């Protein structure tokens, strides 16, 4: 857009005095006709030397660059990339504005400070662009994750790089039970035993926490000596954000700095955005996990079903070489309950048995309903006696009276036990289950309500040895 012409004559001195920035009056050839004091100071030359000098020479720019700038007539100003600053002896950018007045003359004003602001704005714009690109890349990468562990590792590394932090930690879980899933918590070794968990504090605050110095730490948690924790840990600054989605807390992440760090006005929005992205993915991952588990849980008892048990047993094989026992539990008298009282009563018996087995065994033991009135348990044991003792405890719990079942109908259990000696990997995954199943059948054939161990090539019973030749292809004992 060309410069606007102003027909009336304007006194340059009056115009120059209106603004305290360098001003020059130039002719059609861009030669200086007059200059104000601010221009004299900026160029470190008196007005008498400036007059008659091409403005491009005064500014130290190419005439073509100046002509192009003046030709646009942009009312917002045009940046000249590098001009000679006579007073400081440096080169810097300036923003020039120009208006054409009568007689073909032009008043040119240029503002070095405005240029500096422009440069800062440009830098902020670049940082904003970088931030948006980082968040876009993170959203794509987060969406591809298939587990909380994978997401935690990705979030930890993304946040560490985004904030140029020394380390970053990610904590997820349930309220009051947040665990480190990825990264490194530099404060962990010095964290007071009686203080609330670090992630729990951030979640409880419900906002991004920025701590720029150890002294600031005491303002966040004044009662636990947090500044001393920072100093002993070699941490100067921390930024942490809760991971909360739709009001549900999932955990938090934090970045740690071993040098003093001042957080600018983009730090908090960036942390919030990363936490929000992580929260959205965690919602999906946990929904998928619930659906997966629902497909692998028995509808009647809530225990693992056969498929999930087999998968967990495979993981147990790979994770340890200690002795593992499989207990195959088959209910005695269950068919009579079903036939006499109906399937609803039978389902209630199954639920009660599942609850009692859960009470007998440990949380880390694998318990599943394997089908019909059969249950299986996989657990680590010290020896055969240990396995037999646990089997007896399970039988005793199952034999307790079940409310609603008439006295004439009793529920007991026949238990088959197979124990590995650390060589499970040499056999198919269902090898122990088949052996335990055979041992359970031996218990059934011996009258039920007892436990039999299949160990090596011998079946041994709690009270007597059972002849291995009595183990025939699987049959059902009447009433089982």
C-alpha positions as MATLAB code, in Angstrom:
seq = 'XXXXXXXXXXXXXXXXXXXXXXXXXXXXXXXXXXXXXXXXXXXXXXXXXXXXXXXXXXXXXXXXXXXXXXXXXXXXXXXXXXXXXXXXXXXXXXXXXXXXXXXXXXXXXXXXXXXXXXXXXXXXXXXXXXXXXXXXXXXXXXXXXXXXXXXXXXXXXXXXXXXXXXXXXXXXXXXXXXXXXXXXXXXXXXXXXXXXXXXXXXXXXXXXXXXXXXXXXXXXXXXXXXXXXXXXXXXXXXXXXXXXXXXXXXXXXXXXXXXXXXXXXXXXXXXXXXXXXXXXXXXXXXXXXXXXXXXXXXXXXXXXXXXXXXXXXXXXXXXXXXXXXXXXXXXXXXXXXXXXXXXXXXXXXXXXXXXXXXXXXXXXXXXXXXXXXXXXXXXXXXXXXXXXXXXXXXXXXXXXXXXXXXXXXXXXXXXXXXXXXXXXXXXXXXXXXXXXXXXXXXXXXXXXXXXXXXXXXXXXXXXXXXXXXXXXXXXXXXXX';
ca = [
       0.000    0.000    0.000;
       1.610    3.338   -1.025;
       2.212    6.104    1.451;
      -0.660    8.537    1.906;
      -0.136   12.086    0.701;
      -0.964   14.966    3.030;
      -1.636   18.126    1.030;
      -1.100   20.623    3.835;
       2.349   21.690    4.813;
       3.521   20.457    8.206;
       6.271   21.977   10.276;
       8.720   19.093   10.873;
       9.867   20.528   14.207;
       6.353   20.379   15.629;
       5.834   16.816   14.445;
       9.228   15.715   15.750;
       8.507   17.190   19.157;
       5.273   15.198   19.402;
       7.116   11.880   19.679;
      10.375   11.288   21.545;
      11.744    8.900   18.924;
      14.259    9.508   16.109;
      12.618   11.361   13.193;
      13.877   12.491    9.818;
      12.337   14.565    7.034;
      13.470   13.269    3.638;
      12.907   14.216    0.003;
      11.883   12.072   -2.926;
      15.445   10.729   -3.203;
      15.401    9.770    0.494;
      18.002   12.419    1.375;
      17.672   13.864    4.877;
      16.241   17.414    4.918;
      15.936   17.730    8.696;
      16.472   15.611   11.838;
      15.290   15.883   15.396;
      17.434   15.676   18.517;
      16.512   12.045   19.192;
      17.945   11.115   15.773;
      21.102   13.093   16.486;
      21.587   11.184   19.728;
      20.831    7.824   18.148;
      23.195    8.403   15.176;
      25.816   10.190   17.320;
      25.990   12.913   14.659;
      24.763   16.527   14.710;
      21.820   17.529   12.541;
      24.124   19.583   10.312;
      25.962   16.403    9.291;
      22.785   14.412    8.882;
      21.151   16.935    6.547;
      22.090   16.184    2.945;
      22.978   12.571    3.746;
      20.911    9.726    2.266;
      18.803    8.190    5.018;
      20.028    4.715    3.998;
      23.552    5.879    4.807;
      22.469    7.242    8.193;
      20.788    3.938    9.031;
      23.550    1.813    7.546;
      21.195   -0.142    5.312;
      20.951   -0.809    1.612;
      19.018    1.794   -0.345;
      16.956   -0.898   -1.995;
      15.877   -2.262    1.401;
      14.895    1.213    2.589;
      13.008    2.006   -0.644;
      11.080   -1.240   -0.397;
      10.164   -0.501    3.206;
       8.995    3.017    2.450;
       6.999    1.848   -0.569;
       4.772   -0.447    1.470;
       3.452    2.309    3.669;
       2.460   -0.250    6.326;
       0.862    1.808    9.143;
       2.010   -0.814   11.658;
       5.645   -0.203   10.774;
       8.281   -2.055    8.771;
      11.232   -3.850   10.359;
      14.701   -3.152    9.035;
      16.812   -6.148    9.930;
      20.111   -4.488   10.901;
      20.903   -0.800   11.265;
      23.952    1.028   12.523;
      23.474    2.371   16.045;
      26.049    5.171   16.097;
      25.861    5.993   19.796;
      26.283    2.385   20.992;
      28.481    1.317   18.104;
      26.264   -1.723   17.465;
      23.794   -2.912   14.874;
      20.219   -3.699   15.727;
      16.764   -3.955   14.196;
      14.438   -0.967   14.067;
      10.820   -0.488   13.066;
      10.211    2.482   10.760;
       7.003    4.313    9.983;
       6.623    6.892    7.226;
       4.038    9.432    6.113;
       4.282   11.538    2.938;
       3.601   15.229    3.325;
       3.367   18.076    0.838;
       6.117   18.810   -1.620;
       7.075   15.155   -2.106;
       8.636   15.037    1.287;
       8.315   12.177    3.767;
       8.582   12.085    7.536;
      10.245    8.889    8.704;
      10.119    7.769   12.321;
      11.964    4.730   13.585;
      11.741    3.038   16.948;
      14.603    0.807   18.174;
      12.712   -0.058   21.364;
       9.658   -1.138   19.407;
      11.912   -3.346   17.318;
      13.210   -4.955   20.484;
       9.635   -5.566   21.565;
       8.985   -7.032   18.151;
      11.954   -9.332   18.502;
      10.713  -10.456   21.901;
       7.269  -10.993   20.438;
       8.759  -12.980   17.607;
      10.724  -15.073   20.097;
       7.569  -15.654   22.110;
       5.776  -16.571   18.934;
       8.477  -19.077   18.094;
       8.304  -20.543   21.568;
       4.540  -20.805   21.290;
       4.955  -22.503   17.936;
       7.491  -24.912   19.452;
       5.130  -25.599   22.357;
       2.223  -26.349   20.041;
       4.416  -28.630   17.942;
       5.574  -30.455   21.061;
       2.006  -30.935   22.256;
       0.894  -32.103   18.833;
       3.706  -34.644   18.686;
       2.972  -35.721   22.267;
      -0.729  -36.196   21.581;
       0.048  -38.451   18.620;
       2.661  -40.439   20.546;
       0.517  -40.718   23.703;
      -2.417  -42.006   21.665;
      -0.312  -44.939   20.438;
       0.544  -46.202   23.920;
      -0.972  -49.483   25.062;
      -0.223  -49.493   28.792;
       0.174  -47.133   31.735;
       3.837  -48.063   31.937;
       4.421  -47.157   28.293;
       2.525  -43.885   28.705;
       4.441  -43.066   31.891;
       7.793  -43.583   30.213;
       6.773  -41.420   27.261;
       5.350  -38.667   29.480;
       8.470  -38.670   31.641;
      10.804  -38.261   28.683;
       8.564  -35.720   26.912;
       8.285  -33.528   30.012;
      11.999  -33.807   30.756;
      12.873  -32.608   27.257;
      10.145  -29.951   27.166;
      11.412  -28.313   30.363;
      15.076  -29.260   29.860;
      14.921  -30.849   33.301;
      17.498  -32.953   35.094;
      14.952  -35.697   35.716;
      11.232  -36.310   35.633;
       8.980  -38.768   37.451;
       5.477  -40.015   36.697;
       3.222  -41.438   39.426;
      -0.126  -43.116   38.745;
      -2.585  -45.242   40.674;
      -5.619  -44.699   42.848;
      -6.180  -41.887   45.380;
      -3.814  -42.407   48.271;
      -1.888  -45.137   46.425;
       0.167  -43.462   43.731;
       3.273  -45.347   42.636;
       6.287  -44.363   40.563;
       5.751  -45.887   37.120;
       8.438  -44.100   35.114;
      11.395  -41.770   35.431;
      13.281  -40.823   38.578;
      12.095  -38.923   41.641;
      15.165  -37.021   42.838;
      13.499  -36.201   46.166;
      12.535  -39.774   47.034;
      15.639  -40.740   49.031;
      15.285  -37.731   51.356;
      11.494  -37.582   51.556;
      10.308  -37.715   55.215;
       8.673  -40.998   56.166;
       5.833  -39.210   57.960;
       5.156  -36.755   55.108;
       2.356  -37.285   52.578;
       3.491  -38.793   49.267;
       4.899  -36.281   46.798;
       2.397  -37.166   44.079;
      -0.445  -37.095   46.596;
       0.437  -33.528   47.581;
       0.329  -32.363   43.967;
      -2.978  -34.115   43.342;
      -4.441  -32.678   46.551;
      -3.481  -29.147   45.481;
      -5.221  -29.738   42.161;
      -2.982  -27.361   40.211;
       0.467  -27.027   38.719;
       3.083  -26.421   41.412;
       6.198  -24.396   40.614;
       9.046  -24.199   43.111;
      11.954  -22.028   41.985;
      14.157  -22.398   45.065;
      14.447  -24.557   48.186;
      13.081  -21.647   50.232;
       9.956  -21.577   48.049;
       9.401  -25.254   48.820;
       8.462  -24.466   52.406;
       5.679  -22.218   51.143;
       4.092  -25.224   49.425;
       4.522  -27.618   52.350;
       5.489  -25.622   55.427;
       5.261  -28.445   57.964;
       7.634  -31.068   56.599;
      10.910  -29.169   56.125;
      10.737  -29.405   52.338;
      13.560  -26.912   51.824;
      15.943  -29.246   53.667;
      14.744  -32.142   51.509;
      15.583  -30.096   48.405;
      19.052  -29.201   49.667;
      19.940  -32.739   50.707;
      18.699  -34.050   47.363;
      20.620  -31.466   45.345;
      17.384  -30.140   43.855;
      16.913  -26.419   43.333;
      13.624  -26.223   41.441;
      10.581  -28.375   40.655;
       7.506  -28.107   38.495;
       4.742  -30.658   39.026;
       1.262  -31.154   37.631;
      -1.641  -33.333   38.750;
      -3.105  -35.697   36.179;
      -6.843  -35.230   36.574;
      -9.453  -35.962   33.933;
     -13.200  -35.345   34.354;
     -12.646  -34.872   38.074;
     -10.906  -38.243   38.448;
      -7.336  -38.075   39.829;
      -4.932  -40.461   38.115;
      -1.644  -39.253   39.608;
       0.948  -36.596   38.842;
       4.235  -35.911   37.122;
       7.106  -33.714   38.258;
      10.302  -32.351   36.726;
      13.398  -31.718   38.848;
      16.270  -29.296   38.244;
      19.728  -29.429   39.809;
      20.228  -25.736   38.970;
      18.081  -22.708   39.886;
      15.246  -22.336   37.409;
      12.809  -19.499   36.808;
       9.575  -20.616   35.191;
       8.178  -18.260   32.541;
       4.521  -17.668   31.789;
       4.400  -20.618   29.389;
       5.650  -23.222   31.860;
       2.362  -23.700   33.716;
       0.187  -23.940   30.556;
       2.649  -26.433   29.091;
       2.565  -28.616   32.213;
      -1.234  -28.407   32.286;
      -1.460  -29.412   28.644;
       0.847  -32.423   29.070;
      -1.099  -33.545   32.132;
      -4.384  -33.162   30.265;
      -3.117  -35.217   27.327;
      -1.900  -37.917   29.704;
      -5.210  -37.892   31.581;
      -7.205  -38.403   28.399;
      -5.055  -41.379   27.427;
      -5.261  -42.851   30.938;
      -9.055  -42.760   30.720;
      -8.854  -44.815   27.538;
      -6.226  -47.216   28.868;
      -8.161  -47.936   32.042;
     -11.399  -48.425   30.135;
      -9.631  -50.857   27.817;
      -8.174  -52.657   30.825;
     -11.616  -52.933   32.452;
     -13.062  -54.313   29.233;
     -10.154  -56.721   28.852;
     -10.478  -57.927   32.422;
     -14.237  -58.182   32.086;
     -13.657  -60.521   29.155;
     -11.278  -62.564   31.304;
     -13.257  -62.657   34.544;
     -15.804  -65.238   35.480;
     -19.256  -63.671   35.516;
     -20.501  -65.680   38.505;
     -17.555  -65.470   40.915;
     -15.566  -62.455   39.703;
     -12.410  -64.581   39.710;
     -10.104  -64.921   36.724;
     -11.413  -67.213   34.052;
      -9.417  -69.992   32.417;
      -7.925  -67.737   29.735;
      -6.633  -65.141   32.180;
      -5.307  -67.821   34.528;
      -3.318  -69.414   31.698;
      -1.842  -66.030   30.753;
      -0.889  -65.227   34.329;
       0.651  -68.666   34.764;
       2.809  -68.034   31.684;
       4.049  -64.767   33.222;
       4.740  -66.552   36.506;
       6.834  -69.129   34.622;
       9.008  -66.450   33.065;
       9.344  -64.389   36.232;
      10.620  -66.982   38.699;
      12.380  -70.288   39.042;
      11.168  -71.060   42.581;
       8.812  -73.919   43.347;
       5.310  -73.229   42.094;
       2.296  -75.330   42.949;
      -0.980  -75.648   41.086;
      -3.994  -76.735   43.127;
      -6.901  -78.148   41.147;
     -10.045  -77.919   43.290;
     -13.213  -79.794   42.369;
     -16.319  -79.491   44.556;
     -17.845  -82.643   46.001;
     -21.645  -82.656   46.173;
     -22.143  -79.663   43.869;
     -24.253  -81.581   41.328;
     -26.747  -82.539   44.038;
     -27.170  -78.880   45.033;
     -27.780  -77.878   41.430;
     -30.229  -80.703   40.856;
     -32.150  -80.141   44.118;
     -32.114  -76.373   44.516;
     -31.549  -75.078   40.993;
     -28.812  -73.185   39.212;
     -29.333  -69.982   41.216;
     -28.425  -71.838   44.396;
     -25.515  -73.448   42.582;
     -24.226  -70.050   41.500;
     -24.443  -68.831   45.083;
     -22.369  -71.818   46.224;
     -19.744  -70.950   43.595;
     -19.624  -67.339   44.818;
     -19.209  -68.430   48.442;
     -16.441  -70.868   47.532;
     -14.652  -68.169   45.524;
     -14.812  -65.777   48.492;
     -13.458  -68.453   50.857;
     -10.595  -69.336   48.534;
      -9.721  -65.652   48.260;
      -9.636  -65.479   52.042;
      -7.324  -68.503   52.362;
      -4.741  -67.559   49.750;
      -2.583  -64.466   49.360;
      -3.269  -61.535   47.059;
      -0.328  -62.480   44.825;
      -1.606  -66.053   44.364;
      -3.539  -66.719   41.156;
      -7.078  -68.010   41.722;
      -9.480  -68.824   38.904;
     -12.713  -70.603   38.184;
     -11.636  -73.090   35.570;
     -15.086  -74.233   34.541;
     -18.204  -75.782   36.096;
     -17.423  -76.507   39.754;
     -13.644  -76.487   39.208;
     -11.208  -73.928   40.616;
      -7.445  -73.660   40.181;
      -4.848  -71.873   42.279;
      -1.204  -71.156   41.321;
       1.119  -70.105   44.095;
       4.712  -70.172   45.245;
       5.423  -72.777   47.943;
       8.389  -73.785   50.048;
       7.865  -77.538   49.652;
       5.240  -80.271   49.329;
       4.199  -80.001   52.972;
       3.544  -76.292   52.483;
       1.304  -77.024   49.483;
      -0.592  -79.740   51.365;
      -1.154  -77.480   54.356;
      -2.633  -74.764   52.146;
      -4.808  -77.314   50.369;
      -6.141  -78.543   53.704;
      -6.933  -74.990   54.776;
      -8.824  -74.467   51.522;
     -10.772  -77.719   52.010;
     -11.665  -76.754   55.579;
     -12.920  -73.339   54.450;
     -15.017  -74.835   51.652;
     -16.518  -77.424   54.019;
     -17.936  -74.748   56.340;
     -21.720  -74.578   56.280;
     -23.161  -72.454   53.489;
     -26.268  -70.498   54.393;
     -29.334  -71.659   52.490;
     -27.999  -75.164   51.802;
     -29.981  -77.882   53.663;
     -28.154  -80.100   56.134;
     -28.452  -83.132   53.869;
     -26.538  -81.399   51.083;
     -22.880  -80.868   51.883;
     -20.141  -79.211   49.878;
     -16.553  -80.410   50.256;
     -13.562  -80.378   47.906;
     -11.169  -82.809   46.290;
      -7.825  -81.148   45.641;
      -5.078  -82.248   43.267;
      -1.633  -80.701   43.645;
       1.255  -80.536   41.168;
       4.549  -78.895   42.093;
       7.363  -77.701   39.859;
      11.009  -77.840   40.795;
      12.006  -74.865   38.660;
      11.819  -76.508   35.219;
       8.389  -75.365   34.105;
       9.858  -73.866   30.958;
      10.680  -77.398   29.786;
       7.001  -78.289   29.592;
       3.880  -76.787   27.966;
       2.070  -74.138   29.967;
      -0.773  -76.470   30.886;
       1.540  -79.281   32.005;
       1.157  -78.595   35.742;
      -2.575  -78.112   35.349;
      -2.940  -81.517   33.733;
      -0.907  -83.164   36.483;
      -2.920  -81.388   39.188;
      -6.122  -82.419   37.413;
      -5.012  -86.060   37.442;
      -4.120  -85.825   41.136;
      -7.552  -84.306   41.863;
      -9.181  -87.257   40.071;
      -7.190  -89.592   42.305;
      -8.608  -87.763   45.321;
     -12.115  -88.204   43.922;
     -11.594  -91.939   43.370;
     -10.376  -92.261   46.942;
     -13.633  -90.876   48.337;
     -13.253  -87.110   47.919;
     -12.730  -84.360   50.526;
      -8.962  -84.857   50.488;
      -5.785  -83.610   48.801;
      -3.443  -85.635   46.594;
      -0.015  -84.515   45.393;
       1.405  -85.440   42.012;
       5.161  -84.965   42.382;
       7.538  -86.600   39.923;
       6.012  -89.996   39.089;
       4.199  -90.563   42.366;
       0.801  -89.533   43.645;
       0.872  -89.120   47.403;
      -2.114  -88.557   49.638;
      -2.228  -86.859   52.988;
      -2.819  -90.181   54.724;
      -1.850  -92.878   52.255;
       0.040  -93.463   49.008;
      -2.139  -93.863   45.936;
      -1.051  -96.341   43.276;
      -0.261  -94.386   40.063;
      -1.767  -97.183   37.976;
      -5.166  -96.276   39.387;
      -5.090  -93.015   37.434;
      -7.201  -93.672   34.360;
      -8.455  -91.326   31.624;
     -10.590  -88.585   33.113;
     -13.981  -89.739   34.391;
     -16.552  -88.124   36.564;
     -17.341  -89.733   39.902;
     -21.136  -89.916   40.419;
     -22.357  -86.997   42.522;
     -19.332  -84.862   41.800;
];
